[in-house]
Amino acid sequence: MINQKGKSMVIKVENLSKRFGDFVAVNNITSGVGKGEIFGFLGANGAGKTTAMRMLCGLSQPT
């Protein structure tokens, strides 16, 4: 996979979502990280950062 800057993609996420019953913890995240890039999650408490990372690491299943 190649990103818009011509770098090889090492992580690619499209429409990542997680629901807990009626509560939407993560809603349609689309992002990517190219080879050699540094990436971080920024957001308020309860924004879904940890939930997204748990899904990316395979510790939780997307819904």
C-alpha positions as CSV (number, residue, x, y, z in Angstrom):
1,M,0.0,0.0,0.0
2,I,1.3,3.5,-0.9
3,N,0.0,6.7,0.6
4,Q,-0.5,10.1,-1.1
5,K,3.1,11.1,-0.3
6,G,4.5,8.0,-2.0
7,K,5.4,6.3,1.2
8,S,4.7,2.6,2.0
9,M,1.8,2.3,4.4
10,V,2.4,0.2,7.5
11,I,-1.0,0.8,9.1
12,K,-4.2,1.4,7.2
13,V,-7.6,1.8,9.0
14,E,-10.9,2.3,7.1
15,N,-14.3,2.9,8.8
16,L,-13.2,1.5,12.2
17,S,-16.2,1.5,14.7
18,K,-17.0,0.2,18.1
19,R,-20.3,0.1,19.9
20,F,-21.2,-1.0,23.4
21,G,-25.0,-1.5,23.2
22,D,-26.4,1.9,22.2
23,F,-23.2,3.8,23.1
24,V,-20.8,4.5,20.1
25,A,-17.2,4.6,21.5
26,V,-15.5,4.9,18.1
27,N,-17.3,6.1,15.0
28,N,-15.9,5.4,11.5
29,I,-12.1,6.2,12.0
30,T,-10.2,6.3,8.7
31,S,-6.5,6.8,8.9
32,G,-3.1,5.5,8.0
33,V,0.6,5.6,9.0
34,G,3.4,5.5,6.4
35,K,6.8,3.9,6.9
36,G,9.0,6.1,9.0
37,E,6.2,8.4,10.2
38,I,5.4,9.1,13.9
39,F,1.7,8.9,14.8
40,G,-0.3,9.7,17.9
41,F,-3.8,10.0,19.2
42,L,-4.9,13.2,20.8
43,G,-8.3,13.9,22.3
44,A,-10.4,14.5,25.4
45,N,-11.0,11.9,28.0
46,G,-13.7,9.5,26.8
47,A,-13.0,10.3,23.1
48,G,-12.2,6.6,22.2
49,K,-8.4,6.7,22.0
50,T,-7.8,3.6,24.1
51,T,-10.7,1.7,22.5
52,A,-9.3,2.4,19.0
53,M,-5.8,1.2,20.1
54,R,-7.3,-1.9,21.6
55,M,-8.9,-2.8,18.3
56,L,-5.8,-2.0,16.3
57,C,-3.8,-4.3,18.6
58,G,-6.3,-7.1,18.3
59,L,-7.4,-7.0,21.9
60,S,-11.0,-6.0,21.0
61,Q,-13.2,-6.7,18.0
62,P,-14.6,-3.9,15.9
63,T,-18.4,-3.9,15.5
